[in-house]
Amino acid sequence: MATLAQTPDSQPGSAPDTDQFAPKHWAERLPADALDHIPGDDGLPIVGNTFKMLADPAKFGYAMIAKYGNVYRNRAFGTRQVALFGADANELMLFDRNKIFSSEQGWGPVLDKLFPRGLMLMDFAHHRADRKALSIAFKPGPMRHYSDALNRGISQQVATWADTPMKFYPAIKKLTLDLAADSFIGLPWGPESDKINEAFVYMVQASVAPIRKPLPFTLMRKGVKGREFLVEYFTKETLRRRKEGGGQDMFSQFATATREDGELLPVDEVVDHMNFLMMAAHDTITSSATSLIWLLAKNPEWQDKLRQEILAVTGGHDADGNPRDLSYDDLGKLDLTEMAFKEALRLIPPVPSMPRRALKDFEFGGHRIPAGTPVGISIAGVHMMEEHWPEPTKFDPMRFTPDKVKARHKYAWVPFGGGAHMCLGLHFAYMQIKILMAQVLTRYQIEIAEGYDPEWKPWPIPQPKDGLNVTFKSL
């Protein structure tokens, strides 16, 4: 394995005079003693602290911070790494004004076998060019199309949830996948979309599987086979849509997207972007929708407040007694609903932590961290800091009134990341959640059993271990 030379001295947070020492690939390793000066704990031989982290990431992180401070060394998944904690750390890494951090080399070890060349696995100029080309899929015209598809699909499915105890997480996961097949690919629900959904499920599960080689009968093998199926499918579809002309669905927008020079994106890059965005959308929205339903069930007074807002905006029910659609033009009027969603994202962020790799030496918290160091921030941890969030465990959407947002550190709330890598689909996420709330809360009261408090699987994407037992009681 290649090792890295050390960069010359530089000022805190600044770029060195040259980046000739910048690591070119995540497989390059630092010298064994390169991080010895950082306080921390390497854990057990071979496995390090991997299993402690997986068992309870928050507990592990807080224990390390209490012992070593807001910058600490850790060893997990076979690699020494440095954790940076706090809103200032979030700003340093996400805003990245000096181009110190590589997202490609941070996410690469986890996602490269399954989701290569997705936007999160690109840096700087290449990332900027592709992001600009793909942003066409989130312009008002396509977004109106997605809005219509979401209203239609969510209304149809939510109507079947009435008055029967159910597990919400698997129900919303299937719905989210079906909606993605409709809005993203332009496929009707059915056998073809089911095969695509199955391939995505295997790919997502494999991305965090402990066995990283596609050996027979392993999750990684299923994930790699799923990727092979989708690469073949999306390649054929990209060529067809370019020849015949595409529609308003996201895939058709990607297939015909061009860079600034007018050139179409290469077919294999369209395929990889489509794979990645489907992955990034369906599991994160599934998690955040589940969090919001859970928190509203625990705080029924907020169901009433959001219901009143939604009814005032949509006009209530049609002549047949069905909830009216939430129109694209009315999305911005649901202020309380958006604030409740933001509070759910604070309490249970769908991406609890975020990795990068330092391309240059930098300083933070009084520690010098060399180029080549894997670094990460804790989104979930900063979202619970009392200095930013009084009574941090309390569900209080009023934290997101404009005056309170303005008074708070800009990087104290980062569920969608920040800087150049801010989530491209965040407005799609807001739209899907608002339409879901409009259909659910104008039909039902969300109820849970008295004293019910499910245990959550915290990593890699939070979900209730029992699936979340709820009842949607008809109003």
Stockholm file with secondary structure:
# STOCKHOLM 1.0

chainA/1-475         MATLAQTPDSQPGSAPDTDQFAPKHWAERLPADALDHIPGDDGLPIVGNTFKMLADPAKFGYAMIAKYGNVYRNRAFGTRQVALFGADANELMLFDRNKIFSSEQGWGPVLDKLFPRGLMLMDFAHHRADRKALSIAFKPGPMRHYSDALNRGISQQVATWADTPMKFYPAIKKLTLDLAADSFIGLPWGPESDKINEAFVYMVQASVAPIRKPLPFTLMRKGVKGREFLVEYFTKETLRRRKEGGGQDMFSQFATATREDGELLPVDEVVDHMNFLMMAAHDTITSSATSLIWLLAKNPEWQDKLRQEILAVTGGHDADGNPRDLSYDDLGKLDLTEMAFKEALRLIPPVPSMPRRALKDFEFGGHRIPAGTPVGISIAGVHMMEEHWPEPTKFDPMRFTPDKVKARHKYAWVPFGGGAHMCLGLHFAYMQIKILMAQVLTRYQIEIAEGYDPEWKPWPIPQPKDGLNVTFKSL
#=GR chainA/1-475 SS CCBCCCCCCCCTTCCCSCCTTCCSSTTCBCCTTTTTTSCEECCBTTTBTHHHHHHCHHHHHHHHHHHHCSEEEEEETTEEEEEECSHHHHHHHHHCTTCCEEHHHHHHHHHTTTSTTCGGGCCHHHHHHHHHHHGGGGSHHHHHHHHHHHHHHHHHHHGGGBTSCEEHHHHHHHHHHHHHIIIIICCCSSHHHHHHHHHHHHHHHHHTCSCCSCCTTSHHHHHHHHHHHHHHHHHHHHHHHHHHCCCSSHHHHHHTCBCTTSCBCCHHHHHHHHHHHHHHHHHHHHHHHHHHHHHHHHCHHHHHHHHHHHHHHHCSBCTTSCBCCCCGGGGGGCHHHHHHHHHHHHHSCSSCEEEEEESSCEEETTEEECTTCEEEEEHHHHTTCTTTSSSTTSCCGGGGSHHHHHHSCTTSCCTTCCGGGSCTTHHHHHHHHHHHHHHHHTTEEEECCTTCCCCEECSSSCEETTCCEEEEEEC
#=GC SS_cons         CCBCCCCCCCCTTCCCSCCTTCCSSTTCBCCTTTTTTSCEECCBTTTBTHHHHHHCHHHHHHHHHHHHCSEEEEEETTEEEEEECSHHHHHHHHHCTTCCEEHHHHHHHHHTTTSTTCGGGCCHHHHHHHHHHHGGGGSHHHHHHHHHHHHHHHHHHHGGGBTSCEEHHHHHHHHHHHHHIIIIICCCSSHHHHHHHHHHHHHHHHHTCSCCSCCTTSHHHHHHHHHHHHHHHHHHHHHHHHHHCCCSSHHHHHHTCBCTTSCBCCHHHHHHHHHHHHHHHHHHHHHHHHHHHHHHHHCHHHHHHHHHHHHHHHCSBCTTSCBCCCCGGGGGGCHHHHHHHHHHHHHSCSSCEEEEEESSCEEETTEEECTTCEEEEEHHHHTTCTTTSSSTTSCCGGGGSHHHHHHSCTTSCCTTCCGGGSCTTHHHHHHHHHHHHHHHHTTEEEECCTTCCCCEECSSSCEETTCCEEEEEEC
//
